[in-house]
Amino acid sequence: VEARDGVDPLFLAITRFNRREYTAATALCSQLLEAQPYDQAAWYLKTRSLTMDAWVDDVEVDEEGAADMLLDDNATASMPRPGTSLARPMTGAVP
């Protein structure tokens, strides 16, 4: 990836990063760092683009399958067990 004439290479790398073209942004930052190894902005953008390129979406990993939903230990029964009601029993006793 080459920087265009008249365009700041760091600006071009930021633009590629914003377009989610992380590989191109990393390549532009590497070119910048060859010329100026202590450029903190280029280092920051390169590490961010490398991180975003290797990003793993945790939502997809945490999805429950059908077996997990069916075999859930904390599932609530649809009908209560007989004799376990918290309501006052219907007896003829006078309070």
PEKAGI-V795972 format. One record per residue. NEAR is the number of other ideal C-beta (glycine too) atoms within 12 Angstrom. Layout:
# PEKAGI-V795972
NEAR / NEAR
This chain:
# PEKAGI-V795972
21 / 12 / 23 / 14 / 8 / 8 / 15 / 17 / 31 / 27 / 21 / 28 / 38 / 26 / 22 / 30 / 31 / 17 / 15 / 15 / 20 / 27 / 21 / 27 / 36 / 28 / 27 / 35 / 38 / 26 / 23 / 30 / 24 / 15 / 15 / 16 / 14 / 11 / 22 / 15 / 22 / 32 / 21 / 20 / 33 / 33 / 21 / 24 / 32 / 20 / 16 / 22 / 21 / 13 / 14 / 11 / 10 / 8 / 9 / 9 / 9 / 10 / 11 / 13 / 11 / 9 / 8 / 13 / 12 / 10 / 11 / 13 / 8 / 8 / 10 / 9 / 10 / 6 / 8 / 11 / 10 / 8 / 8 / 10 / 11 / 8 / 9 / 8 / 11 / 7 / 8 / 6 / 7 / 4 / 5
